[in-house]
Amino acid sequence: MRIYNDIVRDYIEGNSLEHHKKLWFFQSQRYKFVEPSYEHEHIDSVKRIYENIMNTIENFVPCNSEIWDALFPNWEKIIEEVTVNLIVGFPEPNDATVLKAPDGTNNVILDLGLWTKYESKCNIASVVHNLLTHELCHICIGESIKGIDNDIESNDYLTNLDANTFHEGFAHLISFDNKEIDEVDWDNEKWKIVKDKSRIKMQSAICAIDSIKQKEYLYDAVFGNYEDKYACMSGMFYLVNCWKRIGILGLQEEFNKGYHGFSKRTIADPNGNEIGLIQQNNEDKVYQGIL
């Protein structure tokens, strides 16, 4: 990975940030430059986080590297071309973002000024490792599957839902809790409840035909509290079932099937049978029955 850290170094050293405001990732309204706090405590926090992150990046090996090897045989080459930008100046809540530069190169952008709120609450090195595993997985998916990155913004509702569920399902699985897949207790009561809840919402989402409801479902799919992002959760737990069935080969098989129809596959019953979906009276209704 390449590292761009000019902005954060100038910030820590007390230099002007004015000339950085013209950089490409500050040029859209969504990411327009916002002045960071210049209080000494904030700067000191950013400095500590910066040192933590630099160490993590320089020694980075992703979680579940065996899965990476199976899904992305050239993952090392892919991430070698990625630039990690360590910055300050993004607006909330964009503490970690993946963007393509105008030249088409992949960029991870970490706003360390927005990370200060986490410093006393968690192990920053662990969180950064988890986050890099997650975001670089998205980049590898985009480089490996033609069209999927465009389709996460598709105007076709189900195509959009499929692309986002596939992307997030794999990225959440591979990075979950910064642990190897076989170290996670996937069957504890908390995650059983989350799995059932997300599966039910995915059923309703697939049936949605009203444009306003569809827009709401697409937002809720990937935004909000971690456990409430139903597409992320239903995709991840479906892949857990694939892994439980035949190990990494199950994940390979699912990856090779591609993202089209993936949302519907995530609501299969425990035996792998897809649940029948029927719409009536322009309302979202779900009828469970084997297809």
Phi, psi and omega in degrees: 000143174267149182238128172246113186230017183302318184296309185292327177293318176298320179298312182296323183275359176080020179272162180295142176258002189305314184289343179282341185295346180269000180295153191302324185282356173260008191266357174257155182301324182296327184243022181303140186302133176237130181300127177281169175291139178250018176290145185301319180298322180292316179298317179298321178295315178300319180298316179296317180296318179303314180295321176298313184293318179302318179296319180295315181296316184293337181244028191286126166227126186292157168300149174055050184298333177294325177290319176303315180300323182285319184274322184232079184305334181253029186299325180296321177293320180298310185284341175299331182270357182276138174258127174262115181263118177261113191226176159228156175117354176281149175284154172302147001257031192276063180283338178214123187218145171247124180224154171265133177288165179305333179274005177089358180282151182276135182226133168259132182238117179247118178268105186287338175294329179276348179276348185299332181292344180267345194302317183274357187254347186202171174277105186301317181300318180294317180297318180295319178298315177301312184296317178296320176302315182295307186291323178289331173298317176303316181296317179296321176298313181298326179282339186263333185239111183298130172090345187293323181293324176292323185283348174290350174243015184300146174282347175277118190305306185290327176296316177300312181297318179299312183296317180291320180294319178296308180306306187286326179301310180292316183295321178291319180299310187292331184256359191307120175057020180055037183235159170291148188301326182274003177262354184266137174274087184288346187255012179289162189298322180302312184283336173297319179295315179299317180299314181294318181297315182291325179294318178297317180292324177297321177303313180294321181297318181297329181276348187297131179239344177284131186297324180292317178296321179299318179299319179295317179296320180295324178291310182295339181301321189228001180238155179112194178297147186312308186284345182267353180281089195296326180291319177299314184288314181293323176296314181297312184290330173298316179293327174301317178297320178298319180291318179299327184290307183218024175075208184299331177302325178295323177290321177299315180300317181292320178298318182289336175293333179088181189270341180294123182084004184294321181303317181292326179294331183290345180256020174297152177286172184303338179270003178091003179277135180286145180277134178290140181236128181229138178252138178222140172055033179059020177245154179281113177229147181236128177240119182276124178192143184286131177281000000 
